Amino acid sequence: MDVPNLRKDQNLRKELKAIETRDALLARLSQLDPSILSPMELGVAARRLQHVDGPPDLKIAYLGNQTFEPLPDYLEVYSACHGIACASYMGPYDQHFQEVLAEHSGLHAFAPDVIVLALSLRDLAPTLAYEFTALAEADREAECDRIVGLIKDWIAAAKASSGASLLIANLIA
């Protein structure tokens, strides 16, 4: 990184840290192109968004057996650059069923507008992920049916307990 870019990075970070209100922060971020923010600038902007008062326009919960970082921070900053105040909730690792079923879970307390579910095939069906070609066709189909059944059950539970829109990511291998 050359010195002018480092200075630009430090100046923007200081500027963002000094902003006290959500409206002022959204106004400043709306002047930026989020695709050119450095990781440091993105991190500072995300932390500032989390510490200024004001209700979010959109609340997104992330559930699954995946690591989501830095997606929530990036999405919050990207949204803010487009004038949308977004808040995130990160559910505990691999507790996606518990979060939708338990009345007093962090998910229900957060009351999201959107729930993102991302699951790893390696964790859901290790034999399918690691031994796919070695499995008999009937065994592959049975595992696929089992996974589809699990996801359908989760969707039913999520719909019954929340009015949030559901986004389900493709299974990550």
C-alpha positions as CSV (number, residue, x, y, z in Angstrom):
1,M,0.0,0.0,0.0
2,D,1.5,3.3,-0.9
3,V,1.5,6.3,1.4
4,P,-1.2,8.4,-0.3
5,N,-3.6,5.4,0.0
6,L,-2.7,4.9,3.6
7,R,-3.3,8.6,4.4
8,K,-6.7,8.4,2.6
9,D,-7.5,5.3,4.6
10,Q,-6.6,6.9,7.9
11,N,-8.4,10.2,7.1
12,L,-11.7,8.4,6.2
13,R,-11.4,6.2,9.3
14,K,-11.0,9.3,11.5
15,E,-13.8,11.0,9.8
16,L,-16.2,8.0,10.2
17,K,-15.2,7.6,13.9
18,A,-16.1,11.2,14.6
19,I,-19.7,11.0,13.2
20,E,-22.2,10.7,16.1
21,T,-25.6,10.2,14.5
22,R,-27.0,7.5,12.2
23,D,-28.4,10.1,9.7
24,A,-25.0,11.8,9.4
25,L,-23.3,8.5,9.1
26,L,-25.7,7.3,6.4
27,A,-25.4,10.6,4.6
28,R,-21.5,10.3,4.6
29,L,-21.5,6.6,3.6
30,S,-24.0,7.3,0.7
31,Q,-21.2,9.4,-0.8
32,L,-18.8,6.4,-0.9
33,D,-18.4,3.5,-3.3
34,P,-18.4,0.4,-1.0
35,S,-16.5,-1.6,-3.5
36,I,-13.4,0.5,-3.1
37,L,-13.4,0.7,0.7
38,S,-10.3,-0.9,2.3
39,P,-10.9,-3.7,4.9
40,M,-10.0,-1.2,7.6
41,E,-12.4,1.4,6.4
42,L,-15.2,-1.2,6.1
43,G,-14.5,-2.4,9.6
44,V,-14.6,1.1,11.0
45,A,-17.8,1.9,9.1
46,A,-19.5,-1.3,10.3
47,R,-18.5,-0.6,14.0
48,R,-19.8,3.0,13.7
49,L,-23.1,1.8,12.3
50,Q,-23.5,-0.6,15.2
51,H,-22.9,2.2,17.8
52,V,-25.1,5.0,16.5
53,D,-28.6,5.3,17.7
54,G,-31.6,4.8,15.4
55,P,-33.7,1.9,14.3
56,P,-32.6,-0.2,11.3
57,D,-34.6,-0.2,8.1
58,L,-33.8,-3.9,7.6
59,K,-32.9,-6.6,10.1
60,I,-31.1,-9.7,8.7
61,A,-30.4,-12.9,10.7
62,Y,-27.7,-15.4,9.7
63,L,-28.1,-19.0,10.7
64,G,-26.3,-22.2,9.8
65,N,-23.2,-24.2,10.2
66,Q,-21.0,-21.8,8.2
67,T,-18.8,-18.9,9.1
68,F,-20.5,-15.8,7.9
69,E,-17.8,-13.2,8.7
70,P,-17.3,-10.7,7.1
71,L,-20.6,-10.8,5.2
72,P,-22.8,-9.1,7.8
73,D,-20.3,-6.1,8.2
74,Y,-20.0,-5.8,4.4
75,L,-23.7,-6.0,3.9
76,E,-24.4,-3.4,6.6
77,V,-21.9,-0.9,5.1
78,Y,-23.0,-1.6,1.5
79,S,-26.6,-1.0,2.5
80,A,-25.7,2.2,4.3
81,C,-23.9,3.4,1.2
82,H,-27.2,3.1,-0.5
83,G,-29.2,4.8,2.3
84,I,-30.5,1.7,4.1
85,A,-29.8,1.2,7.8
86,C,-29.3,-2.5,8.2
87,A,-28.8,-4.5,11.4
88,S,-27.5,-8.1,11.7
89,Y,-27.9,-11.0,14.1
90,M,-25.5,-14.0,14.0
91,G,-27.0,-17.1,15.3
92,P,-24.9,-19.6,17.3
93,Y,-23.0,-22.1,15.1
94,D,-25.1,-25.0,14.0
95,Q,-28.1,-24.0,16.0
96,H,-30.4,-23.1,13.1
97,F,-33.3,-25.4,14.3
98,Q,-32.9,-24.4,18.0
99,E,-33.0,-20.7,17.0
100,V,-36.4,-21.0,15.2
101,L,-37.9,-23.4,17.6
102,A,-37.0,-21.8,21.0
103,E,-39.5,-19.0,21.8
104,H,-36.8,-17.0,23.8
105,S,-33.9,-17.4,21.4
106,G,-31.8,-14.6,20.2
107,L,-33.4,-14.9,16.8
108,H,-36.9,-14.2,18.1
109,A,-35.7,-11.4,20.3
110,F,-34.0,-9.8,17.2
111,A,-37.2,-10.2,15.2
112,P,-35.6,-10.2,11.7
113,D,-37.1,-9.2,8.4
114,V,-34.9,-11.7,6.6
115,I,-33.3,-15.0,7.7
116,V,-30.4,-16.3,5.8
117,L,-29.7,-20.1,6.2
118,A,-26.4,-21.4,4.9
119,L,-25.4,-25.0,5.5
120,S,-22.3,-27.0,4.7
121,L,-22.8,-30.3,2.9
122,R,-19.6,-31.6,4.7
123,D,-21.4,-31.2,8.1
124,L,-24.9,-32.3,7.0
125,A,-23.9,-35.4,5.0
126,P,-20.1,-36.1,5.2
127,T,-20.4,-39.4,3.2
128,L,-22.2,-37.5,0.4
129,A,-19.6,-34.8,0.4
130,Y,-16.5,-37.0,0.6
131,E,-17.6,-40.3,-0.9
132,F,-20.2,-39.3,-3.5
133,T,-18.7,-41.4,-6.3
134,A,-18.2,-44.4,-4.1
135,L,-21.9,-44.5,-2.9
136,A,-24.5,-46.6,-4.6
137,E,-27.1,-44.6,-6.5
138,A,-29.8,-45.6,-4.0
139,D,-27.6,-44.4,-1.1
140,R,-26.9,-41.0,-2.8
141,E,-30.7,-40.5,-3.4
142,A,-31.5,-41.5,0.2
143,E,-29.0,-38.9,1.5
144,C,-30.3,-36.2,-0.9
145,D,-33.8,-37.0,0.2
146,R,-32.8,-36.8,3.9
147,I,-31.1,-33.4,3.4
148,V,-34.1,-32.0,1.4
149,G,-36.4,-33.2,4.2
150,L,-34.2,-31.5,6.9
151,I,-34.4,-28.2,4.9
152,K,-38.1,-28.5,4.4
153,D,-38.6,-29.2,8.1
154,W,-36.5,-26.1,8.9
155,I,-38.5,-24.0,6.5
156,A,-41.8,-25.1,8.1
157,A,-40.5,-24.3,11.6
158,A,-39.1,-20.9,10.5
159,K,-42.4,-20.0,8.8
160,A,-44.4,-21.1,11.8
161,S,-42.3,-19.0,14.2
162,S,-41.4,-15.9,12.2
163,G,-42.8,-13.7,9.5
164,A,-39.3,-13.1,8.1
165,S,-38.4,-13.8,4.5
166,L,-36.2,-16.8,4.1
167,L,-33.1,-17.0,2.0
168,I,-31.5,-20.4,1.7
169,A,-28.0,-20.6,0.2
170,N,-26.9,-23.6,-1.9
171,L,-25.2,-26.2,0.1
172,I,-21.5,-25.4,0.3
173,A,-19.3,-28.4,-0.1
